Amino acid sequence: MTEPFRDPTLPPHERVRDLLARLTTEEKIGLLHQYQRPIPRLGIASFRTGTEALHGLAWHGPATVFPQAIGLASTWDPDLVQQVGAATAAEVLVFHTKNPATVGRNVWAPVVNPLRDPRWGRNEEGYSEDPWLTGVMAVSYARGLAGPHPHRMDTAPTLKHFLAYNNETDRCTSSSHLPPRVLHEYELPAFLPALREGVAVAVMPSYNLVNGRPAHLSPLINDVLRAAAPDELMVVSDAMAPGNLVDPQHYYDDHATAYAHALRAGIDSFTQDDDRAEATLAHLRDALDRGLITEEDLDRAATHILSVRVRLGEFDPEPLRRVDPDTVNSPAHQALARTAARRSIVLLKNDGILPLRDPRRIAVIGQLADTLMEDWYSGTLPYAITARAGLAERTETVFCEGVDRIALRTNEGYLTASADGTPMTITPAPGFGPVAESAAFDLFDWGGAWALRAVVNGRYVSEDENGHLTNDQPGPNGWEVRQTFRWQPDPNGTGVLQHIATGRYVAVGDNNTVTLTPDADSAAVFTIDTLRSGATEAAAIAATAEVAIVVAGDHPLVNGRETEDRTDLDLPAAQEKVLRAVRAANPATVLVLTSGYPFGIVWADEHIPAILWSAHGGQEYGRALADVLFGDADPTGRLTQTWYRSAAELPDLFDYDIIANDATYLYYLGSPLYPFGHGLSYTTFDYTDPEVHVTDDHVTVHVTVTNTGDRFGEEVVQCYTHQRVSRVKQPLRKLQGFARVALHPGESRRVRIDFPIHALAIWDVTRSRFVVEDAPRTVHLGRSAKDLRVCAPLNVPGEPIGPRPATRLHAADNDEYHGVVLCAAAKDRGDAVRATEPGAWIAFLDVDFTPAPKEAVICANTDQPGTLTLRIDNPISGPTVATADIPAATDHFDFTEVRIPVDSVTRRHDLYIVFEAAGTALAWIDLS
């Protein structure tokens, strides 16, 4: 007789319940690590969570490489993104069949963190700064990964990384300040759609803290994420994050306590110590023995895990879907990669030079012109069609890498490499003769980070295990990139080289060996001799061609990657120098940017006739680029992020309150270099006759779009709304939907966009729920958030937001603030606000003091005795109605309730609570 857990005709929850009842306590504990233990007596195999599949299968050998996630989103084509997800899942199944222990079917994708700040090191992994668009793309990619079967998944997609995670700097110890409106209107809308649709069945929390509490302990995991999912949701920790709860976060004193709280907060699978599960399991056993967790806690986590395994069909009598091994990098997947790369390309500017008109000779120039980059979560390229290769298939090309060739000279001699990549030395200078090939290096500028390629063997300078410099690497690579250096010049025109990975300095050791030292004073002082100017050579090559294509951008393993944020938006200085030289030599210059993030290319926008951008586009990038440059395809990509002119237009990287700091296209008041949604076509479009219809729960918008140019083109019609009156600060515009329309010259089509009325809701902090406010609105339609062509009034039924009653007011639900951050009111749940400076305040606007309160109860905390002052109408000059003296507490979670009299205050006023000293925290005030 077949065990019920192996019966696919039974509902998944019954199968899980049957299997769980068969497990011993030890077997349940064995399921709670990334490497789940087998249960031989039941015929249950081991199971591994965490196969990387962000834009194709990664880390397991050659597989189809699609454009980076930000590039996939730039297609604004959900169907195409779903196809890429499905192709990735098929290749995962092939590799899983060959090696099930190494390639599991729980895939860690997609990344749905909204791209709030373009300096975030992992910008390339996300989809958009708009949470709704992020959700759309996440649903599509996850649906492709999950597969078409209604009851059995091909792979189990995992959303990363919950919550408020947009900085790599201090990512394990920094706390993201996340007010309720930003949480509910910006962060959660990116995560919830894929969960509600049931296409993502797992979530990974992030390394950071949120409002003072580690994200791995967030009560939102159980309260919100699991409530959104129609089925059981598995929550996997990020790598080594459980241990972070003890050190460096110091949130709990020992691992058993930390792991117990993580388990109860919703962590089901502990990704800790790689495949060495024993320490983690021992801490969980210890927690069980100490009564910190119960058998019920184990059952709950095991249920979440087994539910996913059941839905993967692991226990079904019939085998999983078999995929032909030749599917990996098949012609169909190659064609899909080319389509995705082509449709991801965004035309930022065009003075008419594009599309190219059969040039006889093209100069292809730049550090990225004849190479394709793999990022940290990229697959291994099975082949590489570079920009140079793709263009060379179409016409004659000449190529110039455009990098300086240099020698590094000390007083003792030249830095010298060997053909076999053995440790480097300093050799005597050759006098007035030419510099030896062994002392020549090609200098690659990635923006504050230099990579040196030895001319003698074409390999890059790195550090070996003994701390010596060698030239034996294929390029910047690995988790800790050890092939980059920072030049630190001095006033004399000389300088020292700092090894970025270690922070140590290049120095001369015994027998003229080259080593690294922590002592800057012992560093070798170098003079840079330029043997060949990349800019001069590039200009000379550009002058020989009809058109010059400069391919510039980032190296995805150097500046801007996991563990490293950017500090600016500048194009690397050497690349900018090449671009300017090429433009001076050949006015017919096209800039092609390839990067995982925006650049502040102000000079290029003013001087270069045409500019295109794409993410790193995968194996077919060069052919896709040629398709667009030669006009075989209309450029259909659109930006999913605002491109700013410089980092000076951005708030602090650690400031997550996009509403207060006017961040993203939703609130940004300035004039961006290129706005959200921007992307040009080779033709032009006109918008006319907008109409808006409102039903009980839906808004339908129609507009006529006409191709007014002389070429076929494809338009992305974008629909935004704006609420003109509100109790609170509203977005300047908010994307509600879009539609693609392909039109021949002179052709018109009526385009329809629908969205639900509840998409207009705001989070009302006075009642802690979403509200569609009774207010006038406008619908805007156009080509980007700044290029809005037509508009129409939007009238929907709403409700007023009245005054706040003078009852219990939670500090986190304030309307405005100054000089405070959100913090944890207790270890497990609850938020408070803590002053970061004297005179900080929070405001509750339009409070109805009827009947007039006679006293108040304040729940507060402070390291040193502190004072809170209650004022009305103004935090500085308004009348004082109460003062509370707060006694010193034992720790940050020791909140004290203080009862104070309140002077006569009636009718409606704005209430300000002023913190007279830094360090004082407030959880709530009760005026009832």
N, C-alpha and C positions, 0 to 999 in steps of 0.2 A: 504493500500500500504506500502511495506517495505521501510524503509529509506535506501538511498543508502549506508550509512556507515555500514549497516547490511547485505549487499549483497555480499557474498563471490565470486561471479562471476566477480565483478569489480576489477580492479587493486588496490592494497593497497593505492597508493597515491590518487586515486579518492575518496576512502572511507574516508581517513583521511581528505581530503579537505572538503568533505561534513560535516563531524562531526565538524570540526573546525569552519565552518561557522555558526553552530547552537549554539556555546558556547558564553556566556557573558564574559566580561573581568574578572569578579570575578571568574567565573568557570575556566577560563584558569589559573589564578593565583593559584587556588586550586589544579592544577595538578603538581605544581612545587616543591612539597615536597616529601620526601620518602613515607610518608603516604598520598597518593592522595585522595582527597575528592570525595565522590560519587556525581553523578548528577541525583537525583531521577526523575526529570521531563523527562529525556531522558532514564531512565531505566539503567543508567550506575552505576556500583558498585564501591566501593572503590578499591584501588589498592596499593599494597605495594611492593617497590623494596627491594632487598637484602635478599635472602635466601642463607645461606652459604652451599656450596656443593663442597668443595675442593677435598675431596676423599671419597665421600658419603655424604648423608644429615646430617647436623650438627644442634645441639642445640634444637632439637624438640623431643627428646626421642629416644629409641632404634631403630636403623636402621643399615643396613649393613655397616660395617667399612672396607674400602679397605686400602691398604698401602698408606702412605703419598705420596704427589705428587712427591717428589724426588725419592721415591721408584718406583712409576709407570713409571717414565721416565727411570729408570735404567733397565727396561725390554727391552728397545730399540724395543718395539713391538707396533707400532701405532694402529694396529687392536685391540689388547687387551685393550689398553687405551680407544679406542672408545667404546668398550663393557662396560667398567667400567662407562664411562660417560652416556651411555644409561641406565644402571641399576640404576644409581643415579637419573637420570631424572624420571624414572618410580616410584621410591620411593618418590620423590618430589611430583609427581602427586597424589599419594595416600594420603599423608599428606595434600596436598592442598585441596583435595576433602573433607576431614574431617574438615579442619579449614582454609578456604580461606583467612580470614582476617589476620591470623598469618603467614602462610606459602605461600608466594607469588611465582610466577613462573619466576620472574627475579632472576636468580641465580648469585651470586658473585663468579664466577670461570670461567676460570682458572687464576692462577697467572703466569704471563709471564715475570717477571723481570729476566734478565739473572743473574746467580749466580756468579757474578764477584769476590766476596770475601767470603770464607767459614766462616768467623766470623760473617756474617750478622745474626741477631737473627731469621729472618724468612726464613733462608735457606731451611728448610724443605718444604716450600710452593711452591718453584719454581721447575723447571725441570732440568736446565743445565746451565753451564757457556758458552755453545755454543749457540749463538742466533738462528742459523738455526735449530738445534735440538730442542730448545725450541719451535720454531714455528711449527715444525712437531707435537710435542706432544700436543701443544695448539689446533691445528686444529683438531686432533683426539678426544681429550676430549670434546671440544666444539661441534663437530659434533654429538657425542653421546648425549650430553645434549640437543641439539636442536631437535634431532629426525629425523626419516627418511622421514617424509612428506615433499614434495617439496614446499608447500605453507603455512603450518601451523606448528609452532614450539611447541614442548612439553614444553620446558623451553627456556628462553632468556639468553644465557651466557654473562657474563660481564668480560672483561679483566681487570686485576689488575696488577700493579698500575703504571700509566703513570706519571712520567718518571724519569729514573736515580735514582732509589730508592733502596739502598742497605745498609742503616745504620738506626738503631733504635735510637742510641745515638743522641740526639738533632734533632730528625727527623722532627720536625715542624719548626725549625729555621735554620737548616743547608742548604747550597746551594751546589748542585752538579755541579762541573766544567766539562762541557760537550762540548769538541771541535767538530767541524762539522764532522770530520771523525768518531769519536767515536759514535756520534749521528746516522749517516747514515749507518755505517758499523756494528755497534754492538747493539745499543739500539733499533732502529726502526725495524730491521729485526725480532726481537722477537715478536713485536706487530702486524705487518702488515699482515702476512699470514692468520690468522684467520679472520681478517676483510675483506681481499680481497676475501676469500672463502665464505664470507657471513654467516659463522657459529657462529661468535660472533657478537652480535648486540648492544652491549653496552660496555662502557669503564669507568673505575674509575681512575681519576688522583690521584697522591700520595700527601702525606703531605708536602714533602720537597719543597725547591725552586730549580730551575734549572737555572744556570747562573744568579743568583740574582733575579729571578722572580718566584713567587709561581707557582708550577706546575698546580694548578687549573686555572691559568690565561694564560697558554701557548698558543701562537698563533698556535702551531702545532696541537692543537685539531681540529680546523676548517680547517687549511691549509693542513694537512697531513692525519690525521686519517679519517676525513669525506670524503676526496678525495679518500681514499683507499676503503671505503665501497661501495658496489653496491647499497645499500638501505640506508634509513635514519638510523643514529646512535644515540643512546641515551647515554648521558654522565651523570653519577651519581657522586656526590661528595663523598669523603670519610667521615666517621663519624666525625662531628664537624669541618671539614676542612673549611667550609665557614666562621665560626666565627674566625678561626685562622688568616684570612686575616687582621683582626683588632688587635687581640691580641692572640698570641705573635708575629706575623710577622710584625705588624705595617705598613703594606703596604698601607692601607687606614685608614682614621680617623674615619669613622663611618660605620655601617653595611649596610645602604641603598646604599652608594657609593660602598662598597666592593661587595655586592650582585649584583648590577647592572653591574659591570665590569665582575664578574664571569659569569653572564648570557650571556653577549655579547661575552665573550671568548669561550663560548660553554657549560657551565654547564647547564643542563636541569633540573636535579632533585637534590634538596638540602637535604642532609642527616644531619640534624641539630636538636638537642634537642629531639632525640628519636621520640616518637609519638606525641610530642607537637608541632604542626605545626604553631600555630598562630603567634609566634614571627617572624619566617622566612617570612611568608606571609605578615605580617605587614611591614617588611622592603622592600619587593618587591613592595607593594602598595605605600609606601613612595617614592621609587625610581621612580615609574611611575608618581606620582604626581609632583615630582621635575624635571621631564624631563630627568632623567638619563637613562631611558629606554623608549622604545616606544611599542605601540601595536604590531608592527611588530616583536620586540624582543620576546614578549610573544608568538606570533603565531609560530615563528621559534622553540622555545623550546617545545611548546605543540605539534607541528608536529612530532618532534623526539620521544616524549613520546608515542603519540597515534599510531605512526607507529608500534612500538613494540607491543602494545596491540592488534592492528589489526592482526599482524602476529602470535600472540598467539591464535588467534581465539576467543578472548573474546566476540566479537560482532556478531559472526556467529550464525545462527539459530540453528545449531546442536551443542550439547554439546561437551566439550573437550574430548579427548581420555580417556576412562574409564580404569583404571588399577585395577586388582583384589587386594583387600587389603592384601591378603596373599602373594603378591609379595615382601613385605618388609621382608627382611631376609629369603627369600624363599630358598629352597634347591639349586635352580639354582644360586642364588646370593651368597650363601655360597660357592658353588663350584668355582664360578668366583673369589671370594675373595681368596680362597686357590691358584688358578692358578696364580693370580696376585702376591700374596705374594711369591710363589715359584719362579716365573720367575724374580722377582726383586732381588733375593739374588745373591750377587757377591762373587765369590771365589777369594780372594786377594792373597793368598799364599797357597801352598800345597806341602809338602815334600814327599807325598805318603801315609800319614796317612788316607786320605779320598779317596774314600768313606769308611765308617766304614764297617768292615767285621764281622758282627754278634757278636758284643761284648755281653758278658753275663751280664755285669754290667757297667753302666755309672754314673759317678758323675756329677751332674748338679749344677753349682755353680755360684753365683753372684747376685747382687742387681736386675738384670733384668731377672733372670732365671725363676722365677715363678710369673711374673706379666706382664700385658700388659698395656701400657700407652695410654691415650687419650691426644692429643694435643689440642691447643686452638680451632682449626677449625675442630676437629674430631667429628664424630658422637658418640653417646652413644653406647658402646659395648653391643650387645644383649647377648653375651657370650664371653668367653675368653679362647682360647687354647694357653697356655703359652708354652715356650720352654720345661719346665719340663713335662707338660702334654702331649705334642706331642711326646716327646721321651719315656715317660712312656707307651705309647700305643704300643711301638715297643720292649721294653726290660726292664729289671729291672733297676731302677734308685735309686740313693741316692742323697739327696739334701742338700745344705748348702747355706744360703743366703750370707755368707761371710761378715757380717758387725760386727763392734765392738759393744760390749755391755758395756756401760759406766755408771758411776755415776758422777755427777757434785757437787763438794763439796766446800763450802765456810768456813770461820772461824766459822760461826754460825751453819752450818749443811749442809744437802743434799737438792738439788732441788728435790721436791717430787710431784708426781702426784697422782690423785685419780681415783678410778675405775669408777666413774660416770662423769669424765671429768670436775669437778668444778675447780675454780681457784687454781692454784698450790701454794705451800708454800715451805718455808725452814724449815726442821725439824732437830732436833739435831742429830749429828752423833752417830751411835750405838757403839762407842768404838771400841773394837777389834772384834766384832762379824760380821757376814755376813751383807751385805747391803740389806735392805728390797727391795722386789720386786717393791714397789712403788717409789723407788729412782733409778731404773734401766731404761736405755733408749738405744734403738738400734740406732746407728749413721749411717746415710746414707750420703755419700759424693758424691755430684753432681758436684764437681769441684769449690771450693771456696764457695759453698753454702751447708750448712748442714741442714738436716732434722732429727728431733728427734722423735722416736716412743716410746711412753711409754709402757713398758712391762706389766704394770698392766692391761691395757685394749686394747692394740694394736692400740691406736689412736695417732695422731700426735700433737705435741706441736704447738700452734698457739696463736694469740692475740685476746682477745674478745673485745666487743664494749666498755668496760670500761678501756681498756689498761692493763688488767691482762693477764698473761699467763695461758692457759688452755690446756688440752690434750683431745680434742674432735673432731678432724678432721680426715677424712679418708686418708689424704695425701695432698701434695701440690696441690692446686686447685684454680680456680677462676681467674678473670682478674688481680687483685692484689694478688699475691701469698703471704700469710701471715704466711706461715709455714716454712720459711727458715731463717737461721742465719749464720752469718759470725764470725768465731773464730779469735780473735785478740790476739795472744800470747805476753807475755812480757819476758824479759830475765830471769826471775825467774822460768820459766816453768809453770807459771800460765797464765791466760788470761781472757778476757772479751768476752761476746757474744753480737754481734750487730744484731738487727732485721733488715733484709735486706729491707723489704717493707717500713718501716718508718725511717730507719736510726738511730733509738733510741737503747738504750742499756738495757740489762736485769739488773734489780736492785731489791734490797730487800726493800719492803715498810713496812707500818704499820702492826703490828701483823704477821710479817714474811710472808706476801703475796709477790708474785713475780710480778713485774710490769715493765714498760719500762720508761726510762728517756732519755731526750735529752742530758743530761750532762754526758760525758764520765767519768769525775772524780767521779761521783756518782755510776758508774756501779759496780755491784757485781764482785768480783775477784774470779774466779773458778779455782779449781784444777781438772783435769780429772783423775778419777780412772778407769782404764780399768778392767772390770770384766771378760770379755771374748774377746779374740782376734779373729776377723773374719778371718784374714789371717791364723792363727795357726789352727783354726777349719777347714777351707777350705782345708788346706794341709793334715790334717789327713783324711778327707773324701776322697780326691782325691787319696790318697795312697791305698784305699781299692777297687778301680775300675780299670778296664782295660783301660778306656779312661776317661779323664776329659774334660768337656765342660764348659768353663767359659763364661758366658753371661754378657757383660759389655756395657756401653754406657751412654746415657744422659737421663735425665728426661725432656720431651719436654715442661714442664711448669716452669722449673727452670732456667737452664743456656742455653741461646740461644732460644729466643721466641720473639713474638711481644713485643716491648718496651725494649728489652734487648739484646745487642750484646755480643758476647764472646770477651775476651781479648787474649785468647791463643787457641792452638789446642791440649792441653794436655789431656790425659786420666786422670780423677780424681785420686788424689794421693792414696786414700784408695783402689780404684779398681785396680790400677796398683800394689799395694802391694799384694793384693790377687792373682792377676795373676802370679806374680813372685814366690810367695810361692807355688802355685799349680804346676807350671812348675818344681820347684825344687823337689816336692814330686812325681810327675808323668810326665815323659818325653812325654807321649802320651797325650798332652794337645792341645785342639782346642780352639781358641778364636773366639767367635761369638760377633761381635759388632752390636748393635742396636742403631741407632742414626739418627737424621735429618741432620747431617753434617759430614764432614771428621774429623778424629783425626790424630795427628802426632805420630803414634805408632811406633817409631823407635826401641825401645827395643824389642817390640813384634815381629816386622818383622825379627829381628836378631835371636830370641830365640824360638819362638813358631812354631811348625811344620806346623800348618794350621790356616788360618785366613779367616773368612767370614764376610761380612758386609751386612746389609740391613737397610732400614729405618724402623721405627715402622710399623709393617706389618699388623695391623688389627686383626680381630677376629680369623682368621685361621693361624696366624703366626706360632704357634708351629708345626702344621702338615706340613706346607710348609717347615719349617726348617728340620724336620725329613726326608721329601722326599729327600732333597738335601744331608743331611749328610749320609744317608744310600744308596745313589746312585740310588734311584728310578727314579730320574730325574737328568739330567746333569745341572750343574749350568750355567744358561744362562744370568744372569744379567751382565751388564757392567757399569762402572763408567761414570757418566755424568759430573763429576768435577775432577779437579786435586787434589790429596792428597799430601800436602806439609809436609815436615819434621817438621817444626815449624812455628810459626807466624813470626819469624825473616825473613823468605823468602817472606813475603808479603809486599806490599806497605802500606802506610797509609790507614786506613779504608775509609777516606773521599776523597781519590784520585781516581776519576772515569776515568781518562785518561789511559785506559789499554795499549794504544800504547806507550805513553811516559814512563810509568813505568814498561813495560815488564810483564804485568799481564795476567793471564789465559793461558791455553795451547797454545793459538795463538801466544803469544810473550814471554812466560817464557823461560829463557835461562838456568836455572838450571836443576838439576836432581831430579825429584819429587820422593816421596816415592812410589806412584802409579800414573801412568799417566792417563790422560783423555782417556776414552774408554777401560781401563784395566778390565780384568776379565778372569779368567782361566776356563778351562774345565777339565773334567776327561779323556779327550783324547787329542790328538795333531793333528794339521792341518798343511798342507803345501800349499804354494801358488806358482803357476807357470804360465808362458805364458801370461803375461799381454798384452792387446791390447787396443789401444785408437782410436776411430773413431770420426771425427768431421763433422757434417752437417752444414747447414746454421745457425742454432741457438742452436744446442744441442751437447753435448759431451756424447758419449757412451763408457763405459769402461767394458772390459771383463777380467776375470781372472779365472783360474782353481784352485779349492780348493779341497784338498784331505784329508780325515781322515786317518792319518798315525798311529793312535793308535789301541787299541784292544777293544774299547767300542764305542757304539753309542754316538754321540755328536752333538751339535748344535753350529755353529759358527756365529758370527756377523762380517761380512766382511766390513771393514771400508775403505772409499775412501777419501783421502786427496789430496789437491793440494798445490803447492808451486811456487810462481812467483820468478824467480831467479834474475831478474834485474828490477829496478823500479826507478821512480823519488822519491818515498817516501818509508818509512819503511814498509816492508811487513810482514805478519804473517809467522812464521816458518813453519807452516802447517795449513790448513784450511779444516774442514770437509765439504765434498760436497755431501755425500750420504752414505748409508749403505744397506746391504742386509743380510737377515738371510738364512742360509742353514743348513739343518739337514742331516747328513751323517752317514751311517753305516761304520764299520771298512773296510778300503781299498777302500771305494767308493769315486769317484771323481765327481765333477759337475762344469759345466761352469756357472759362476755367472756374472750377468749383473747389472751395476749401471749406471743410466743416470742422468745428471744434465744440466741445461741450461747454455749457454755461459755467459749470463749476471750475473751468480753467481760468475764469476771471476772479476767482476768490482770493482773498488775502487772509493771512493768519491774524485773527483778532486776539491780541494779548489780553484784552479785558475779559474775554470769556474762554480763552484757550481752545478755540475751534476756528475752522474756516468759515468765512462769511463772504458772500457776494454782496458788496456794499451797494446801497441805493445811490447811484451816482451816474452822471453823464459820461459816455465813453465814445471813442472814435476808433474805427477800423481803418488801418492804412495798408495799402498794397504797393509793392514795388520790388526793386532789384536788390536792395540791401537795407540795413537798419537806418542808413542815412540817405538812401536814394528811394524815397517813397513817392510814387507817382500819383496815386489817387487815394481818396479817403471817403468815408461815409459815416454818418452817425450810427451808434450802436446803443439801443435801448433794451435793457433786459430787466426783468423783475429782480429787485434786491431788497435788502433790509437795512435800516439805519443802525449805526453804532452809537448808542447813547452815552451819557456820562457814566463813569465808573462809580459804583456804590462805594461808600467809605467803609468797606469791610476788610477782610484779609487780603492784602496786596502782596503778592510774591515779588521779591526784588528782581528776579530774572525777567518778569513780565513788565518791566518799565518801558516807557515810551521813548525816552531820551536819556542819555547819560554823558558823563564826562569824567575821565580819570579813573574808571573802574574796569575790571575784567570779571568775567564769570568764573566761578570756582565751585567745587563740590561742597554741598551742605552736609553730606554724610558720605561714608566710603562707598556705599552701594548705590544710592540714588538721591536725587534732589540737587537743585542748583541754588547758588547764592551769588552775590556780587561782593567783590573785595576791592577796596580803594587802593590805587597805586600811587596816590599823591595826596597831600593835604588839600582840603577844599574840593575833593571829588564829590560828585553828586549823581543821583538818579532822579528822574521825574516821572510822576504819574499825572497825565494831563486830564483835565476836565473831570475832577473828582467831585461827586455830589455829597457834600457834608450835611445832608438832611436825613435824619435828625442830627444835630450837632453832637459830635463825640465828646465825652468828658475825659476819657483816658484812652491810652493805646498800649498794646503789648508788642514789644519788639524782640525778635529772635535774632541775636547777633553773636559775633565772635571777634576777638581781637587778641593779639599777642601781648600787648601792653594795654593798660587801662585807657579807654578811648571814649570819644563823645560823638553822638549823632544828633544833628540839629534838624528839626522839621520846620521848613519855611513854606509859605504859599506865594505863588505867582512869580517868584524870582529867587534863584539859588543864592544870590549875593545880598540883594537889598530887600528881599521880601520879608514881611513880618514873620517873626519866629513864633510858632504856636506850641512847640514842645522841645525839650532837650532830654536826651537819654545818656546816662553814664554807663558804659559797658565795662564790666570787670574783665581782667585778664583771664584767658582760658588756658587749659593744659595743652591743647593742640588745636590744629585748624578745624577739626571736626567737633570740637566741644562748643556747641552753640548754647547760649544762655537766653532765657526769656526774661525781659525786663519790663515792668509795668510803670508807665509814666503818665502824669496828668497832661491833658491837652487844653490849651486856652481856647476860649470861645472862637469857633470858626463855623460859619454857616454858608449855605448856598454852594455854588460851584466854583472851584478854584483848581489851579495846577498845584500839585503837592511836590515839593522838592525835599529829598532827604540828603543832607550834607554830611559828608564824612570829614571830621575835623583833623584826622590823622591817617596817614597811610597804614595799611595793614588791617584796618577794621573791615569786617564782613557783615553783610545783612542777608538773612534768608527770607524774612517776611516781616510785615507790620500789620497788625490787626487793629482796626479802628472801630470795630463793631461793639 
